[in-house]
Amino acid sequence: MGRALALRSNLCDHHLDQNNTGKLKDILFLDLCLEAYVRLLTERIMHIDIGFEAYVQEVALILNNLCLSYQWHELKYCRDDW
């Protein structure tokens, strides 16, 4: 899940700008697919026993994914405090 989130973060930070207007549709579809993939992985991880420390790391990744999807300041504060 970490690799998918790193790719999604890179995509949102560096490729969603005016320079890529010709490829904007492709970039948005890739972002949507990566978000759906992270959600699928999250649902699968919830049902297996991976230990407390791994769950803590997964929650941090899930908060990062939510911060990429929604521009809510409260989520960013939660992520930073986590």
C-alpha positions as protocol buffer text, in pm:
chain_id: "A"
residue {
  index: 1
  type: MET
  ca { x: 0 y: 0 z: 0 }
}
residue {
  index: 2
  type: GLY
  ca { x: 292 y: 232 z: 66 }
}
residue {
  index: 3
  type: ARG
  ca { x: 410 y: 219 z: -295 }
}
residue {
  index: 4
  type: ALA
  ca { x: 62 y: 298 z: -430 }
}
residue {
  index: 5
  type: LEU
  ca { x: 34 y: 594 z: -194 }
}
residue {
  index: 6
  type: ALA
  ca { x: 380 y: 719 z: -287 }
}
residue {
  index: 7
  type: LEU
  ca { x: 286 y: 707 z: -654 }
}
residue {
  index: 8
  type: ARG
  ca { x: -45 y: 882 z: -585 }
}
residue {
  index: 9
  type: SER
  ca { x: 128 y: 1149 z: -380 }
}
residue {
  index: 10
  type: ASN
  ca { x: 383 y: 1207 z: -656 }
}
residue {
  index: 11
  type: LEU
  ca { x: 103 y: 1224 z: -910 }
}
residue {
  index: 12
  type: CYS
  ca { x: -95 y: 1481 z: -710 }
}
residue {
  index: 13
  type: ASP
  ca { x: 209 y: 1693 z: -620 }
}
residue {
  index: 14
  type: HIS
  ca { x: 389 y: 1708 z: -953 }
}
residue {
  index: 15
  type: HIS
  ca { x: 155 y: 1623 z: -1241 }
}
residue {
  index: 16
  type: LEU
  ca { x: -176 y: 1796 z: -1172 }
}
residue {
  index: 17
  type: ASP
  ca { x: -86 y: 2135 z: -1312 }
}
residue {
  index: 18
  type: GLN
  ca { x: -132 y: 2352 z: -1619 }
}
residue {
  index: 19
  type: ASN
  ca { x: 164 y: 2198 z: -1801 }
}
residue {
  index: 20
  type: ASN
  ca { x: -16 y: 1864 z: -1838 }
}
residue {
  index: 21
  type: THR
  ca { x: -353 y: 1984 z: -1966 }
}
residue {
  index: 22
  type: GLY
  ca { x: -336 y: 1742 z: -2262 }
}
residue {
  index: 23
  type: LYS
  ca { x: -288 y: 1447 z: -2030 }
}
residue {
  index: 24
  type: LEU
  ca { x: -511 y: 1566 z: -1746 }
}
residue {
  index: 25
  type: LYS
  ca { x: -781 y: 1307 z: -1815 }
}
residue {
  index: 26
  type: ASP
  ca { x: -528 y: 1023 z: -1804 }
}
residue {
  index: 27
  type: ILE
  ca { x: -375 y: 1157 z: -1484 }
}
residue {
  index: 28
  type: LEU
  ca { x: -715 y: 1184 z: -1316 }
}
residue {
  index: 29
  type: PHE
  ca { x: -811 y: 830 z: -1420 }
}
residue {
  index: 30
  type: LEU
  ca { x: -480 y: 698 z: -1285 }
}
residue {
  index: 31
  type: ASP
  ca { x: -539 y: 885 z: -958 }
}
residue {
  index: 32
  type: LEU
  ca { x: -890 y: 737 z: -929 }
}
residue {
  index: 33
  type: CYS
  ca { x: -759 y: 387 z: -997 }
}
residue {
  index: 34
  type: LEU
  ca { x: -485 y: 424 z: -737 }
}
residue {
  index: 35
  type: GLU
  ca { x: -736 y: 549 z: -481 }
}
residue {
  index: 36
  type: ALA
  ca { x: -964 y: 252 z: -550 }
}
residue {
  index: 37
  type: TYR
  ca { x: -667 y: 15 z: -519 }
}
residue {
  index: 38
  type: VAL
  ca { x: -568 y: 163 z: -182 }
}
residue {
  index: 39
  type: ARG
  ca { x: -927 y: 129 z: -60 }
}
residue {
  index: 40
  type: LEU
  ca { x: -932 y: -235 z: -169 }
}
residue {
  index: 41
  type: LEU
  ca { x: -608 y: -303 z: 16 }
}
residue {
  index: 42
  type: THR
  ca { x: -745 y: -127 z: 324 }
}
residue {
  index: 43
  type: GLU
  ca { x: -1054 y: -348 z: 326 }
}
residue {
  index: 44
  type: ARG
  ca { x: -842 y: -662 z: 293 }
}
residue {
  index: 45
  type: ILE
  ca { x: -602 y: -559 z: 569 }
}
residue {
  index: 46
  type: MET
  ca { x: -887 y: -493 z: 813 }
}
residue {
  index: 47
  type: HIS
  ca { x: -980 y: -862 z: 814 }
}
residue {
  index: 48
  type: ILE
  ca { x: -639 y: -1015 z: 884 }
}
residue {
  index: 49
  type: ASP
  ca { x: -430 y: -1017 z: 1199 }
}
residue {
  index: 50
  type: ILE
  ca { x: -106 y: -834 z: 1127 }
}
residue {
  index: 51
  type: GLY
  ca { x: -24 y: -711 z: 1476 }
}
residue {
  index: 52
  type: PHE
  ca { x: -69 y: -380 z: 1651 }
}
residue {
  index: 53
  type: GLU
  ca { x: 241 y: -206 z: 1513 }
}
residue {
  index: 54
  type: ALA
  ca { x: 147 y: -293 z: 1155 }
}
residue {
  index: 55
  type: TYR
  ca { x: -206 y: -163 z: 1212 }
}
residue {
  index: 56
  type: VAL
  ca { x: -61 y: 166 z: 1340 }
}
residue {
  index: 57
  type: GLN
  ca { x: 148 y: 198 z: 1023 }
}
residue {
  index: 58
  type: GLU
  ca { x: -151 y: 114 z: 805 }
}
residue {
  index: 59
  type: VAL
  ca { x: -363 y: 380 z: 975 }
}
residue {
  index: 60
  type: ALA
  ca { x: -92 y: 635 z: 897 }
}
residue {
  index: 61
  type: LEU
  ca { x: -101 y: 531 z: 531 }
}
residue {
  index: 62
  type: ILE
  ca { x: -481 y: 550 z: 526 }
}
residue {
  index: 63
  type: LEU
  ca { x: -470 y: 901 z: 675 }
}
residue {
  index: 64
  type: ASN
  ca { x: -223 y: 1003 z: 404 }
}
residue {
  index: 65
  type: ASN
  ca { x: -460 y: 867 z: 140 }
}
residue {
  index: 66
  type: LEU
  ca { x: -750 y: 1060 z: 287 }
}
residue {
  index: 67
  type: CYS
  ca { x: -543 y: 1380 z: 290 }
}
residue {
  index: 68
  type: LEU
  ca { x: -476 y: 1334 z: -80 }
}
residue {
  index: 69
  type: SER
  ca { x: -846 y: 1278 z: -152 }
}
residue {
  index: 70
  type: TYR
  ca { x: -992 y: 1553 z: 65 }
}
residue {
  index: 71
  type: GLN
  ca { x: -849 y: 1895 z: 141 }
}
residue {
  index: 72
  type: TRP
  ca { x: -975 y: 1906 z: 500 }
}
residue {
  index: 73
  type: HIS
  ca { x: -748 y: 2073 z: 751 }
}
residue {
  index: 74
  type: GLU
  ca { x: -872 y: 1845 z: 1030 }
}
residue {
  index: 75
  type: LEU
  ca { x: -743 y: 1539 z: 843 }
}
residue {
  index: 76
  type: LYS
  ca { x: -404 y: 1698 z: 799 }
}
residue {
  index: 77
  type: TYR
  ca { x: -386 y: 1776 z: 1171 }
}
residue {
  index: 78
  type: CYS
  ca { x: -481 y: 1417 z: 1253 }
}
residue {
  index: 79
  type: ARG
  ca { x: -215 y: 1286 z: 1016 }
}
residue {
  index: 80
  type: ASP
  ca { x: 50 y: 1513 z: 1162 }
}
residue {
  index: 81
  type: ASP
  ca { x: -41 y: 1414 z: 1519 }
}
residue {
  index: 82
  type: TRP
  ca { x: -47 y: 1044 z: 1434 }
}
